[in-house]
Amino acid sequence: MTDTTEPVVAAQASNGKTALTDAFREHFSGDAPLTEKAKSFAKARPWTSAAFVGIAAIALLNTLRGRR
């Protein structure tokens, strides 16, 4: 017999694999401008934002490396 007094929230619980996805949904949904969404995400997750900026910088340098 199960206890039905507490609602089941297992579907909305976040684990390590979906935490970043949940953060993206939380910060990038809504009607705010994209810059405000990015600022709120950077404040909430500074290390993840730094990693994204680093990867983007490396990708930009690699695309410009072959040009003369």
ZABA-332434 format. One record per atom (N, C-alpha, C): atom name; residue number from 1; residue in one letter; x, y negated, z negated. Coordinates in nm, 3 decimals, m for minus. Atoms other than C-alpha are relative to their C-alpha. Layout:
<recs>
<rec a="CA" k="NUM" r="A" c1="X" c2="Y" c3="Z"/>
...
</recs>
This chain:
<recs>
<rec a="N" k="1" r="M" c1="0.084" c2="0.117" c3="0.000"/>
<rec a="CA" k="1" r="M" c1="0.000" c2="0.000" c3="0.000"/>
<rec a="C" k="1" r="M" c1="0.090" c2="m0.124" c3="0.000"/>
<rec a="N" k="2" r="T" c1="m0.083" c2="0.120" c3="m0.013"/>
<rec a="CA" k="2" r="T" c1="0.139" c2="m0.340" c3="0.093"/>
<rec a="C" k="2" r="T" c1="m0.067" c2="m0.119" c3="m0.066"/>
<rec a="N" k="3" r="D" c1="0.050" c2="0.123" c3="0.062"/>
<rec a="CA" k="3" r="D" c1="0.104" c2="m0.676" c3="m0.075"/>
<rec a="C" k="3" r="D" c1="m0.032" c2="m0.100" c3="0.111"/>
<rec a="N" k="4" r="T" c1="0.040" c2="0.091" c3="m0.107"/>
<rec a="CA" k="4" r="T" c1="m0.091" c2="m0.911" c3="0.153"/>
<rec a="C" k="4" r="T" c1="m0.019" c2="m0.143" c3="m0.050"/>
<rec a="N" k="5" r="T" c1="0.020" c2="0.135" c3="0.053"/>
<rec a="CA" k="5" r="T" c1="m0.081" c2="m1.219" c3="m0.069"/>
<rec a="C" k="5" r="T" c1="0.098" c2="m0.100" c3="0.062"/>
<rec a="N" k="6" r="E" c1="m0.097" c2="0.091" c3="m0.063"/>
<rec a="CA" k="6" r="E" c1="0.231" c2="m1.363" c3="0.102"/>
<rec a="C" k="6" r="E" c1="m0.008" c2="0.014" c3="0.151"/>
<rec a="N" k="7" r="P" c1="0.006" c2="m0.009" c3="m0.147"/>
<rec a="CA" k="7" r="P" c1="0.221" c2="m1.452" c3="0.471"/>
<rec a="C" k="7" r="P" c1="0.131" c2="0.054" c3="0.055"/>
<rec a="N" k="8" r="V" c1="m0.118" c2="m0.058" c3="m0.064"/>
<rec a="CA" k="8" r="V" c1="0.462" c2="m1.274" c3="0.701"/>
<rec a="C" k="8" r="V" c1="0.062" c2="m0.107" c3="0.088"/>
<rec a="N" k="9" r="V" c1="m0.071" c2="0.102" c3="m0.079"/>
<rec a="CA" k="9" r="V" c1="0.720" c2="m1.518" c3="0.837"/>
<rec a="C" k="9" r="V" c1="0.126" c2="0.059" c3="0.062"/>
<rec a="N" k="10" r="A" c1="m0.118" c2="m0.065" c3="m0.057"/>
<rec a="CA" k="10" r="A" c1="0.966" c2="m1.266" c3="0.977"/>
<rec a="C" k="10" r="A" c1="0.023" c2="m0.046" c3="0.145"/>
<rec a="N" k="11" r="A" c1="m0.015" c2="0.043" c3="m0.138"/>
<rec a="CA" k="11" r="A" c1="0.899" c2="m1.388" c3="1.331"/>
<rec a="C" k="11" r="A" c1="0.067" c2="m0.136" c3="0.009"/>
<rec a="N" k="12" r="Q" c1="m0.057" c2="0.133" c3="m0.004"/>
<rec a="CA" k="12" r="Q" c1="1.009" c2="m1.741" c3="1.242"/>
<rec a="C" k="12" r="Q" c1="0.132" c2="m0.009" c3="m0.075"/>
<rec a="N" k="13" r="A" c1="m0.126" c2="0.002" c3="0.074"/>
<rec a="CA" k="13" r="A" c1="1.309" c2="m1.646" c3="1.027"/>
<rec a="C" k="13" r="A" c1="0.115" c2="m0.001" c3="0.099"/>
<rec a="N" k="14" r="S" c1="m0.115" c2="0.012" c3="m0.088"/>
<rec a="CA" k="14" r="S" c1="1.639" c2="m1.740" c3="1.187"/>
<rec a="C" k="14" r="S" c1="0.115" c2="0.083" c3="m0.054"/>
<rec a="N" k="15" r="N" c1="m0.119" c2="m0.073" c3="0.042"/>
<rec a="CA" k="15" r="N" c1="1.942" c2="m1.517" c3="1.181"/>
<rec a="C" k="15" r="N" c1="0.122" c2="m0.064" c3="0.066"/>
<rec a="N" k="16" r="G" c1="m0.124" c2="0.058" c3="m0.052"/>
<rec a="CA" k="16" r="G" c1="2.303" c2="m1.580" c3="1.282"/>
<rec a="C" k="16" r="G" c1="0.001" c2="m0.012" c3="0.151"/>
<rec a="N" k="17" r="K" c1="m0.001" c2="0.002" c3="m0.147"/>
<rec a="CA" k="17" r="K" c1="2.241" c2="m1.503" c3="1.648"/>
<rec a="C" k="17" r="K" c1="m0.092" c2="m0.106" c3="0.057"/>
<rec a="N" k="18" r="T" c1="0.097" c2="0.095" c3="m0.055"/>
<rec a="CA" k="18" r="T" c1="1.943" c2="m1.734" c3="1.691"/>
<rec a="C" k="18" r="T" c1="0.005" c2="m0.136" c3="m0.068"/>
<rec a="N" k="19" r="A" c1="m0.006" c2="0.127" c3="0.072"/>
<rec a="CA" k="19" r="A" c1="2.046" c2="m2.017" c3="1.457"/>
<rec a="C" k="19" r="A" c1="0.033" c2="m0.115" c3="0.093"/>
<rec a="N" k="20" r="L" c1="m0.036" c2="0.106" c3="m0.094"/>
<rec a="CA" k="20" r="L" c1="2.208" c2="m2.218" c3="1.737"/>
<rec a="C" k="20" r="L" c1="m0.116" c2="m0.029" c3="0.095"/>
<rec a="N" k="21" r="T" c1="0.116" c2="0.019" c3="m0.087"/>
<rec a="CA" k="21" r="T" c1="1.907" c2="m2.164" c3="1.963"/>
<rec a="C" k="21" r="T" c1="m0.108" c2="m0.078" c3="m0.072"/>
<rec a="N" k="22" r="D" c1="0.099" c2="0.073" c3="0.079"/>
<rec a="CA" k="22" r="D" c1="1.677" c2="m2.282" c3="1.686"/>
<rec a="C" k="22" r="D" c1="0.041" c2="m0.146" c3="m0.018"/>
<rec a="N" k="23" r="A" c1="m0.048" c2="0.137" c3="0.014"/>
<rec a="CA" k="23" r="A" c1="1.896" c2="m2.591" c3="1.635"/>
<rec a="C" k="23" r="A" c1="m0.021" c2="m0.078" c3="0.129"/>
<rec a="N" k="24" r="F" c1="0.024" c2="0.067" c3="m0.128"/>
<rec a="CA" k="24" r="F" c1="1.876" c2="m2.672" c3="2.007"/>
<rec a="C" k="24" r="F" c1="m0.147" c2="m0.037" c3="0.015"/>
<rec a="N" k="25" r="R" c1="0.144" c2="0.027" c3="m0.013"/>
<rec a="CA" k="25" r="R" c1="1.498" c2="m2.642" c3="2.003"/>
<rec a="C" k="25" r="R" c1="m0.043" c2="m0.112" c3="m0.094"/>
<rec a="N" k="26" r="E" c1="0.038" c2="0.101" c3="0.099"/>
<rec a="CA" k="26" r="E" c1="1.471" c2="m2.855" c3="1.690"/>
<rec a="C" k="26" r="E" c1="0.045" c2="m0.140" c3="0.043"/>
<rec a="N" k="27" r="H" c1="m0.055" c2="0.132" c3="m0.028"/>
<rec a="CA" k="27" r="H" c1="1.693" c2="m3.138" c3="1.810"/>
<rec a="C" k="27" r="H" c1="m0.029" c2="m0.051" c3="0.141"/>
<rec a="N" k="28" r="F" c1="0.019" c2="0.044" c3="m0.138"/>
<rec a="CA" k="28" r="F" c1="1.623" c2="m3.145" c3="2.186"/>
<rec a="C" k="28" r="F" c1="m0.144" c2="0.010" c3="0.047"/>
<rec a="N" k="29" r="S" c1="0.141" c2="0.004" c3="m0.039"/>
<rec a="CA" k="29" r="S" c1="1.243" c2="m3.118" c3="2.183"/>
<rec a="C" k="29" r="S" c1="m0.058" c2="m0.134" c3="m0.042"/>
<rec a="N" k="30" r="G" c1="0.065" c2="0.126" c3="0.035"/>
<rec a="CA" k="30" r="G" c1="1.014" c2="m3.416" c3="2.171"/>
<rec a="C" k="30" r="G" c1="0.018" c2="m0.105" c3="0.108"/>
<rec a="N" k="31" r="D" c1="0.001" c2="0.107" c3="m0.098"/>
<rec a="CA" k="31" r="D" c1="0.989" c2="m3.751" c3="2.347"/>
<rec a="C" k="31" r="D" c1="0.112" c2="m0.102" c3="m0.018"/>
<rec a="N" k="32" r="A" c1="m0.109" c2="0.095" c3="0.025"/>
<rec a="CA" k="32" r="A" c1="1.302" c2="m3.925" c3="2.213"/>
<rec a="C" k="32" r="A" c1="0.097" c2="0.002" c3="0.119"/>
<rec a="N" k="33" r="P" c1="m0.100" c2="0.002" c3="m0.107"/>
<rec a="CA" k="33" r="P" c1="1.572" c2="m4.035" c3="2.460"/>
<rec a="C" k="33" r="P" c1="0.108" c2="0.107" c3="m0.024"/>
<rec a="N" k="34" r="L" c1="m0.100" c2="m0.106" c3="0.010"/>
<rec a="CA" k="34" r="L" c1="1.843" c2="m3.778" c3="2.534"/>
<rec a="C" k="34" r="L" c1="0.117" c2="m0.040" c3="m0.090"/>
<rec a="N" k="35" r="T" c1="m0.112" c2="0.043" c3="0.085"/>
<rec a="CA" k="35" r="T" c1="2.109" c2="m3.988" c3="2.361"/>
<rec a="C" k="35" r="T" c1="m0.034" c2="0.014" c3="m0.148"/>
<rec a="N" k="36" r="E" c1="0.041" c2="m0.016" c3="0.140"/>
<rec a="CA" k="36" r="E" c1="1.912" c2="m3.989" c3="2.035"/>
<rec a="C" k="36" r="E" c1="m0.004" c2="0.147" c3="m0.039"/>
<rec a="N" k="37" r="K" c1="0.003" c2="m0.143" c3="0.028"/>
<rec a="CA" k="37" r="K" c1="1.861" c2="m3.613" c3="2.060"/>
<rec a="C" k="37" r="K" c1="0.141" c2="0.052" c3="m0.020"/>
<rec a="N" k="38" r="A" c1="m0.138" c2="m0.045" c3="0.011"/>
<rec a="CA" k="38" r="A" c1="2.233" c2="m3.559" c3="2.114"/>
<rec a="C" k="38" r="A" c1="0.064" c2="m0.051" c3="m0.130"/>
<rec a="N" k="39" r="K" c1="m0.055" c2="0.054" c3="0.125"/>
<rec a="CA" k="39" r="K" c1="2.322" c2="m3.787" c3="1.820"/>
<rec a="C" k="39" r="K" c1="m0.051" c2="0.079" c3="m0.120"/>
<rec a="N" k="40" r="S" c1="0.054" c2="m0.075" c3="0.114"/>
<rec a="CA" k="40" r="S" c1="2.090" c2="m3.600" c3="1.585"/>
<rec a="C" k="40" r="S" c1="0.059" c2="0.140" c3="m0.005"/>
<rec a="N" k="41" r="F" c1="m0.063" c2="m0.133" c3="m0.002"/>
<rec a="CA" k="41" r="F" c1="2.234" c2="m3.266" c3="1.698"/>
<rec a="C" k="41" r="F" c1="0.144" c2="m0.008" c3="m0.048"/>
<rec a="N" k="42" r="A" c1="m0.140" c2="0.015" c3="0.041"/>
<rec a="CA" k="42" r="A" c1="2.591" c2="m3.393" c3="1.651"/>
<rec a="C" k="42" r="A" c1="0.011" c2="m0.025" c3="m0.150"/>
<rec a="N" k="43" r="K" c1="m0.003" c2="0.022" c3="0.145"/>
<rec a="CA" k="43" r="K" c1="2.510" c2="m3.512" c3="1.299"/>
<rec a="C" k="43" r="K" c1="m0.033" c2="0.127" c3="m0.077"/>
<rec a="N" k="44" r="A" c1="0.040" c2="m0.123" c3="0.068"/>
<rec a="CA" k="44" r="A" c1="2.349" c2="m3.181" c3="1.208"/>
<rec a="C" k="44" r="A" c1="0.106" c2="0.110" c3="0.015"/>
<rec a="N" k="45" r="R" c1="m0.099" c2="m0.104" c3="m0.026"/>
<rec a="CA" k="45" r="R" c1="2.621" c2="m2.961" c3="1.363"/>
<rec a="C" k="45" r="R" c1="0.126" c2="m0.060" c3="0.063"/>
<rec a="N" k="46" r="P" c1="m0.118" c2="0.069" c3="m0.056"/>
<rec a="CA" k="46" r="P" c1="2.950" c2="m3.153" c3="1.401"/>
<rec a="C" k="46" r="P" c1="0.103" c2="0.095" c3="0.062"/>
<rec a="N" k="47" r="W" c1="m0.099" c2="m0.092" c3="m0.056"/>
<rec a="CA" k="47" r="W" c1="3.174" c2="m2.849" c3="1.462"/>
<rec a="C" k="47" r="W" c1="m0.045" c2="0.058" c3="0.132"/>
<rec a="N" k="48" r="T" c1="0.054" c2="m0.052" c3="m0.126"/>
<rec a="CA" k="48" r="T" c1="2.949" c2="m2.710" c3="1.732"/>
<rec a="C" k="48" r="T" c1="0.007" c2="m0.107" c3="0.108"/>
<rec a="N" k="49" r="S" c1="m0.007" c2="0.110" c3="m0.096"/>
<rec a="CA" k="49" r="S" c1="2.933" c2="m3.050" c3="1.900"/>
<rec a="C" k="49" r="S" c1="0.143" c2="m0.023" c3="0.046"/>
<rec a="N" k="50" r="A" c1="m0.140" c2="0.016" c3="m0.037"/>
<rec a="CA" k="50" r="A" c1="3.312" c2="m3.080" c3="1.891"/>
<rec a="C" k="50" r="A" c1="0.044" c2="0.111" c3="0.095"/>
<rec a="N" k="51" r="A" c1="m0.033" c2="m0.111" c3="m0.090"/>
<rec a="CA" k="51" r="A" c1="3.342" c2="m2.738" c3="2.052"/>
<rec a="C" k="51" r="A" c1="m0.057" c2="m0.023" c3="0.139"/>
<rec a="N" k="52" r="F" c1="0.061" c2="0.029" c3="m0.130"/>
<rec a="CA" k="52" r="F" c1="3.100" c2="m2.838" c3="2.330"/>
<rec a="C" k="52" r="F" c1="0.077" c2="m0.109" c3="0.074"/>
<rec a="N" k="53" r="V" c1="m0.076" c2="0.108" c3="m0.062"/>
<rec a="CA" k="53" r="V" c1="3.293" c2="m3.159" c3="2.396"/>
<rec a="C" k="53" r="V" c1="0.135" c2="0.051" c3="0.048"/>
<rec a="N" k="54" r="G" c1="m0.128" c2="m0.056" c3="m0.040"/>
<rec a="CA" k="54" r="G" c1="3.621" c2="m2.969" c3="2.405"/>
<rec a="C" k="54" r="G" c1="m0.010" c2="0.088" c3="0.123"/>
<rec a="N" k="55" r="I" c1="0.020" c2="m0.086" c3="m0.116"/>
<rec a="CA" k="55" r="I" c1="3.489" c2="m2.713" c3="2.650"/>
<rec a="C" k="55" r="I" c1="m0.030" c2="m0.083" c3="0.124"/>
<rec a="N" k="56" r="A" c1="0.031" c2="0.088" c3="m0.113"/>
<rec a="CA" k="56" r="A" c1="3.347" c2="m2.989" c3="2.871"/>
<rec a="C" k="56" r="A" c1="0.126" c2="m0.072" c3="0.048"/>
<rec a="N" k="57" r="A" c1="m0.124" c2="0.068" c3="m0.038"/>
<rec a="CA" k="57" r="A" c1="3.683" c2="m3.171" c3="2.865"/>
<rec a="C" k="57" r="A" c1="0.093" c2="0.095" c3="0.075"/>
<rec a="N" k="58" r="I" c1="m0.084" c2="m0.098" c3="m0.069"/>
<rec a="CA" k="58" r="I" c1="3.872" c2="m2.856" c3="2.963"/>
<rec a="C" k="58" r="I" c1="m0.055" c2="0.028" c3="0.139"/>
<rec a="N" k="59" r="A" c1="0.060" c2="m0.025" c3="m0.130"/>
<rec a="CA" k="59" r="A" c1="3.626" c2="m2.790" c3="3.245"/>
<rec a="C" k="59" r="A" c1="0.024" c2="m0.118" c3="0.095"/>
<rec a="N" k="60" r="L" c1="m0.024" c2="0.118" c3="m0.083"/>
<rec a="CA" k="60" r="L" c1="3.663" c2="m3.148" c3="3.372"/>
<rec a="C" k="60" r="L" c1="0.146" c2="m0.006" c3="0.044"/>
<rec a="N" k="61" r="L" c1="m0.142" c2="0.001" c3="m0.036"/>
<rec a="CA" k="61" r="L" c1="4.043" c2="m3.127" c3="3.362"/>
<rec a="C" k="61" r="L" c1="0.032" c2="0.108" c3="0.103"/>
<rec a="N" k="62" r="N" c1="m0.023" c2="m0.107" c3="m0.099"/>
<rec a="CA" k="62" r="N" c1="4.035" c2="m2.797" c3="3.551"/>
<rec a="C" k="62" r="N" c1="m0.056" c2="m0.036" c3="0.136"/>
<rec a="N" k="63" r="T" c1="0.054" c2="0.038" c3="m0.130"/>
<rec a="CA" k="63" r="T" c1="3.816" c2="m2.943" c3="3.824"/>
<rec a="C" k="63" r="T" c1="0.084" c2="m0.109" c3="0.064"/>
<rec a="N" k="64" r="L" c1="m0.081" c2="0.108" c3="m0.056"/>
<rec a="CA" k="64" r="L" c1="4.040" c2="m3.245" c3="3.864"/>
<rec a="C" k="64" r="L" c1="0.145" c2="0.043" c3="0.025"/>
<rec a="N" k="65" r="R" c1="m0.139" c2="m0.045" c3="m0.009"/>
<rec a="CA" k="65" r="R" c1="4.365" c2="m3.045" c3="3.847"/>
<rec a="C" k="65" r="R" c1="0.044" c2="0.022" c3="0.144"/>
<rec a="N" k="66" r="G" c1="m0.038" c2="m0.032" c3="m0.137"/>
<rec a="CA" k="66" r="G" c1="4.362" c2="m2.937" c3="4.211"/>
<rec a="C" k="66" r="G" c1="m0.007" c2="m0.117" c3="0.097"/>
<rec a="N" k="67" r="R" c1="0.015" c2="0.114" c3="m0.091"/>
<rec a="CA" k="67" r="R" c1="4.291" c2="m3.281" c3="4.360"/>
<rec a="C" k="67" r="R" c1="0.127" c2="m0.081" c3="0.008"/>
<rec a="N" k="68" r="R" c1="m0.118" c2="0.085" c3="m0.019"/>
<rec a="CA" k="68" r="R" c1="4.564" c2="m3.501" c3="4.504"/>
<rec a="C" k="68" r="R" c1="m0.038" c2="m0.130" c3="0.063"/>
</recs>
